[in-house]
Amino acid sequence: MWVPAGLALALVVLPVVGLLVRSDLTRLPSLIVSESALAALRLSVETAALSTVGCVLLGVPLAVVLARTRVPGIRVLRAVVLLPLVLPPVVGGLALLYLLGRKGFLGYLLDVTLGVTVPFTTTAVVIAQIFVAMPFLVVSLEGALRNAGDSYEQIGATLGAKPWTVFRRVTLPLLLPALGSGAVLSFARALGEFGATITFAGSLQGVTRTLPLEVYTQAESDIDSAVAVALLLVVVALVVIVVARPRALEGRA
């Protein structure tokens, strides 16, 4: 097992080593703290945090419905929910654009009735991140609910507890470890989101240009800056996973 395990590890580690070898170490500190890089970092962290909150608020009820509902067509619904996992992110961005853009049916209504335009705004970044990241949370929570079974919830119901009380006092505690792990995965996925964001939100500095988009922009003109920002993104992602994931697995995230 050591040989394939070593190859798998090399496939993950060596590309990062390649970035380090290619980087200009003398310019690296100044490139990382440049105005554009810091603006992209701040926007990435803020939008990823907001999208993670959105994933939790929307994904927890969705996971409970998928895990506990026994109705015809639930498998089709589950497949639709997990669709962003297999769709190219650019396709997701186009779908969002033609839903919430001015020519989309929902976007047209928002524009006409409220004067609200969603695409190419920071809100669009958050929506795109929720679209691609929420399935990670739903998968984690649904698996945890299925493994735990519903015996405790049935006992609570037979003792006279109302559905909301059962959910709050029984279901949520069962979900805490998976919720923490899923939230970390969702945050990390949102942090690295590129395709849906650039298609739906564009690349406006300080507004929609997150770290992945900053890497792409810099790669067109200054490869050293692109490598520096890419390394910054790698470091941030590692910090998120190393610091938060162990706590999440223990249910303390």
HELIX and SHEET records of a PDB file:
HELIX    1   1 TRP A    2  ARG A   22  1                                  21    
HELIX    2   2 LEU A   28  ILE A   32  1                                   5    
HELIX    3   3 GLU A   35  ARG A   68  1                                  34    
HELIX    4   4 ILE A   74  VAL A   81  1                                   8    
HELIX    5   5 LEU A   83  VAL A   86  1                                   4    
HELIX    6   6 PRO A   89  LEU A  100  1                                  12    
HELIX    7   7 PHE A  105  LEU A  114  1                                  10    
HELIX    8   8 THR A  122  ALA A  148  1                                  27    
HELIX    9   9 SER A  151  THR A  158  1                                   8    
HELIX   10  10 PRO A  163  VAL A  166  1                                   4    
HELIX   11  11 PHE A  167  THR A  171  3                                   5    
HELIX   12  12 LEU A  172  LEU A  191  1                                  20    
HELIX   13  13 GLY A  195  PHE A  200  1                                   6    
HELIX   14  14 LEU A  211  ALA A  219  1                                   9    
HELIX   15  15 ILE A  223  LEU A  249  1                                  27    
END                                                                             
